[in-house]
Amino acid sequence: MKTRSRIQVRIFILLLVVSASLSLSAQKIPLVYKVENTGAKFAKPALPTLDQLPVIEPLTDPFVWSDGKKRSVKFKDWSRRRAEIGAEIQHYEIGEKPVRPDTLTASYANDTLKVRITENGKTLILTSKIILPEGKGPFPAVIGIGRGSGSLPAEIFASRGIAQIPFNFTQVMAHAQKRGNEPINQLYPNLTHMGAYSAWSWGVSRLIDGLELVQKDLPIDLKHLAITGCSFAGKMALFAAAFDERIALTIAQESGGGGAAAWRVSQSLPVKVETLGATSHVWFMESMFQFAGEHVSKLPFDHHELMAMIAPRALLVLGNPDFVWLADESGYVSCRAAHEVWKTFGIPDRFGFSIVAGHGHCQLPKSQYPEVEAFVEKFLLGNTSANTNVTISPYPQVDYIRWFDWWGKGKPAFKKN
């Protein structure tokens, strides 16, 4: 009995040491960055043609480098690996996101931020009528796509002293773009093939540039920026945050196919959902559609990796299974896979998902308020006691592990029963 007691004590001490080690590790991992892209210095990986790409039927391993020669779960390697994923997404899916132009100015007056971007002798102006709380600030802020709080209730932010910054995406590209004839194409006439999600992500980044330039006049806490949107704007929020590391918190609401849902998983579902072949052609590059149908397994990435690009920053994914088109079962599997990245880095509480039925599209029900409020409290207001360990879904029967059970084991294949 004494021997058993000693063993139990040793196990308990070991668990305490491991827990303390993970906690210390998490403290060293940033919540946000000061620059748009920490991986800008890395060279692009090889980007093979469709014929040259291997078939990978389960979800791709986010820790395997693009050349397949190395796999690393060390956080010090993540900046390089996420840069590879970003290069693949731009090359195969949305098109190149232009870098910040040399000529960019901003002003703030009459509650309105104006950002002037000049390139190729042409100027594009972004305007945002900002809702500031009372007081001196600096204030944490949410960039809402379409309006100040996106499709989330404004009270969640206003009641907490959080500024609201609407992103007027049509000033960059229309919802149903006419290729080559959008405002951004005046600045970049050679990028007529770009998808809307590349253009809109560029616009969000330029808006943040503007916030940086007017800090003396507009008291925004740039270490605590969030972005949110719903449906097509939920996809936009994911892409914008994946490609701009200055965003501390992302709340992607009902983003569906092309958002949180994984193209591979959606293709496998027995119901009609937003698969790669069925999504909007103007939101993505036309060349992406070569991966439609049976060719989806040749994509060198999937959207669990789009979400993973946001790590180590915070991400909350909201779903609504009442709308079948959103492919929320696929989104659930994709979220489970993406969560493995945050878990691997010892920061599982920075990612959460809540898939809840019984409400209209883009209408947050009262039952989902606690999840949203917890992420806002912790990652915009610094309330570390807020519980962001959120994994809510109606899919207890779904075998999500089969989609990534092969990670770290070599050959990409589904495990045989």
Number of C-alpha atoms within 10 A of each C-alpha: 6 7 8 9 10 11 12 12 12 12 12 12 12 12 12 12 12 12 13 12 13 14 13 12 14 16 12 8 16 11 20 22 17 12 13 19 17 17 17 13 10 12 11 15 15 11 16 13 9 15 8 9 13 13 17 20 18 20 30 23 24 27 20 16 18 20 11 8 7 9 17 14 15 10 16 10 13 20 17 19 24 25 22 24 24 22 20 24 23 19 18 24 23 24 25 22 21 14 12 15 12 9 10 18 16 20 17 21 10 7 12 15 20 20 25 17 23 17 16 10 7 13 16 17 16 21 20 20 19 21 17 21 19 11 9 10 15 16 25 25 30 27 27 25 25 18 20 27 27 27 21 22 14 15 11 16 22 17 9 16 18 29 26 27 28 23 27 22 20 16 16 23 24 19 14 12 16 11 17 16 13 20 18 23 20 19 19 15 13 10 18 17 18 24 26 26 29 25 27 29 24 22 26 27 21 22 27 18 19 23 23 16 17 18 15 10 11 22 19 22 18 21 18 23 24 28 30 30 29 26 21 21 25 29 24 29 30 30 27 25 31 26 24 23 24 25 30 26 28 30 28 31 33 32 28 32 27 29 28 33 29 30 30 29 25 26 22 12 13 7 11 13 20 20 26 24 16 13 16 17 17 19 25 23 24 17 14 20 18 16 18 19 16 13 16 24 23 21 25 21 24 27 26 28 27 26 28 23 28 27 29 25 25 28 27 24 27 29 30 26 21 16 16 14 15 27 30 31 25 25 31 29 26 29 27 20 26 26 24 18 26 20 13 12 18 21 22 19 18 23 31 24 26 22 22 19 16 10 15 11 18 19 14 20 14 8 12 14 13 14 23 21 16 20 29 28 20 19 26 24 17 12 13 12 9 17 15 25 15 20 17 17 18 14 14 8 6 12 9 19 13 15 22 22 17 18 18 14 8 7 9 20 18 16 12 5 3
